[in-house]
Amino acid sequence: MKLADKNLIADDVRMRGFKHRSSTEDVLDWLDQQSIDLAELSIPIQHAANRVLAHNIVSEINIPNFARSMMDGYAIIAADAHGASAYNQLELQVIGKSMPGVGTDLVVTSGTAIKIMTGAPLPIGATAVLPAENIEAVGNSSIMVMESVAEGRNIGQIGEDITSGSVILNQGRKLRPQDIALLASIGKKEITVFKQLRISIVITGNEILPIGSKPKNFQITNSNGPMLESLALRDGAIIINSITIPDDPEAIEQAMLADYDILLITGGTSVGEEDLVPLLLSKLGKLVFHGVAMRPSRSTGMGTIGKKHVFLISGNPVACLCAYDFFAGRFIRHLSGKKRNWPYFSTHKTLKQKLSSMLGRTDYARIRLSSDDTIEPIAISGAGIISSTTIADGFVIVPANKEGYAAETEVEVFLYD
Amino acid sequence: MKLADKNLIADDVRMRGFKHRSSTEDVLDWLDQQSIDLAELSIPIQHAANRVLAHNIVSEINIPNFARSMMDGYAIIAADAHGASAYNQLELQVIGKSMPGVGTDLVVTSGTAIKIMTGAPLPIGATAVLPAENIEAVGNSSIMVMESVAEGRNIGQIGEDITSGSVILNQGRKLRPQDIALLASIGKKEITVFKQLRISIVITGNEILPIGSKPKNFQITNSNGPMLESLALRDGAIIINSITIPDDPEAIEQAMLADYDILLITGGTSVGEEDLVPLLLSKLGKLVFHGVAMRPSRSTGMGTIGKKHVFLISGNPVACLCAYDFFAGRFIRHLSGKKRNWPYFSTHKTLKQKLSSMLGRTDYARIRLSSDDTIEPIAISGAGIISSTTIADGFVIVPANKEGYAAETEVEVFLYD
């Protein structure tokens, strides 16, 4: 198999750059219409936060399933406290108490009260709970009521939180910590969620050394692999494969034909003579986009092989980070129940200096926060300079219809987490 | 041991509510001065995103450690292309090529060019890389140069990304995905990070059933436990213990004396006769705050037992969520290298209706987003109604110096993730 032209001279279009680059908008439009059917999985609720519910959850019970006190105080008949004040104290006889989990068989009748704790069941006959601070004790068996209380007050009614038979959480919900409490409260131990996306990460390049190797001679160490692992994990996926392979068509083909939901493949993605990846994706599946009008990451490509999605990502680390977050990460986040957009806090800041861009091209410009609360573009902005993203506090996206921004412009900034 | 007054009548101040409630500001001021010394741990870089660096990282090498091409093109002597244009094409002889990881022993001399791929080492003699799109091929061994190129152009210089001997990441840094790439690029396989905070979660209450139980009689199922687990995991901690115990002083004391960095203990935290937890913390350590001027979570307490920190959290689930995020979560996030503040996206929205609060009290008010992009306070707002936080889209914090907000006011909203 010989896909690459091994002539010394680039006599085909591949060496000449992209004939056409798609706009980021067109690529995102396509991407946002893509989907992957995920299988289901039952997991303990304690591990279910951030997972996506596979089915509606219907409660079979009321919460609370008994009327209970919401205060420490006295269960009484509200009418017995009518007109009570500090100057018109009304005496009630205390006949017992109701404790959480236990309750009482005693019945509140007119002129009597039952001491009650927060969460304890409301005794029969009581129509309100009088807060403890609104009484004065008289000996050991009576209280003086000093304030009236409305009927139903300080009582948690049956079904007030959750009504039996109602849908409490919908399919597709990304579960929050409080959702876990809700599920626990109705007695759920396990729930069915969608499985996580299975990501394969393949770093191509004859010059790539494995993680933990010191770069030597003209070789460099795999750095995109562990970065992409961290990014995909952050966005809710799992990594089922993370390897480096040479610029060898058979190795690339094997990686493409393996099992995964999403393949992130870096290196060899442009239009140079060693760039086998786009050609192989075209051969094995469909290369839907190749070349995007953006900087960095202009060599980004994406497509499908059957139901599998493949993202072609530049081997330049800044371009790799940018292309991941712009495209692959957006897709992974959405399918993991998260917001598609940049997973970074955004704010508005004023540019200290001009930020240059080019009409027709979307720019991912790294910036630093200045001590005077303005932002400064980072001068060293090559796609190969990963430290430009570690020195940076965040980035500004310059859309394709802008020739950058003048100094003093207020712009939206995304801050790296 | 008998700490609680078992009289029917509450004849002590504990039944009467808090004598004094601290302001949220005072509590946060204290909390933000607290710290915990965390031990160190060496872990593989692929697992190090979001962990906190225990030591400065100094690079022992330059990145790149050889001059390399940043483009697919031709390594030439820049002066050879001086004055070149489409109308003044200059011919160069192509004498070989430089591939990534391999390079060439050939030397570029005046009148010659070496074909070069992105990432390949720059041949000796070359002073610039001419992009492939700026040439025309002539047969198999010559090119016509159609554009000049500045000296040094499209070359990645030695040390341009990372300079040998420099600190590339500082102690205390919470590692980003791109930091992992940086560490990988200099050959790191493992790095030393701080250990995660060890959280013990203890749910007290005679009425609490274990997870997976259907609530029955007057008992309720543990829901705060799994919620607190999810919250603490989200904020970067690990859970070393998560149990339910009865309202029994010996069980509570044992839980307090166990090993942990932070204890989250819910239930029995107020000033009622069954509320043993504050008394036991006072006995075993120091109850620094008890009672906060806020709603919900007014019974929040916190303190220390030696180097361990203890947070007293209401058993009411909304109060539990609020108190966690306001105080314990803030502390955990900070010690886990994250921002102390609410870990939710914030935005500004207009209130559709009035949002009532009380002067002197901080309110955590759940809200929903309306279809017209305004926000509405959620009417059912009791601290026991967990569904108020699952129906909600987020919350508004009403500071103690505000009596709420009028309708049409624009306020900051935090959106649940």
Interface residues (C-beta under 8 A of the other chain):
Chain A: N7 L8 I9 A10 D11 M15 R16 G17 I45 Q46 A48 A49 N50 E60 I61 I63 P64 N65 F66 R68 M70 D72 V94 G96 K97 M99 P100 G101 V102 G103 K115 M117 T118 G119 A120 P121 P131 A132 E133 A137 G139 N140 S141 I143 G156 E160 D161 I162 I168 L169 K174 R176 P177 Q178 D179 I180 A181 L182 L183 A184 S185 I186 G187 K188 K189 G205 N206 E207 I208 I211 G212 S213 K214 P215 K216 N217 F218 Q219 I220 T221 N222 S223 N224 G225 P226 M227 L228 E229 S230 L231 L233 R234 S242 S270 V271 G272 E273 E274 G315 N316 P317 C320 L321 F345 I380 G382 A383 G384 I385 I386 S387 T389 T390 Y416 D417
Chain B: N7 L8 I9 A10 D11 M15 R16 G17 I45 Q46 A48 A49 N50 E60 I61 I63 P64 N65 F66 R68 M70 D72 V94 G96 K97 M99 P100 G101 V102 G103 K115 M117 T118 G119 A120 P121 P131 A132 E133 A137 G139 N140 S141 I143 G156 E160 D161 I162 I168 L169 K174 R176 P177 Q178 D179 I180 A181 L182 L183 A184 S185 I186 G187 K188 K189 G205 N206 E207 I208 I211 G212 S213 K214 P215 K216 N217 F218 Q219 I220 T221 N222 S223 N224 G225 P226 M227 L228 E229 S230 L231 L233 R234 S242 S270 V271 G272 E273 E274 G315 N316 P317 C320 L321 F345 I380 G382 A383 G384 I385 I386 S387 T389 T390 Y416 D417
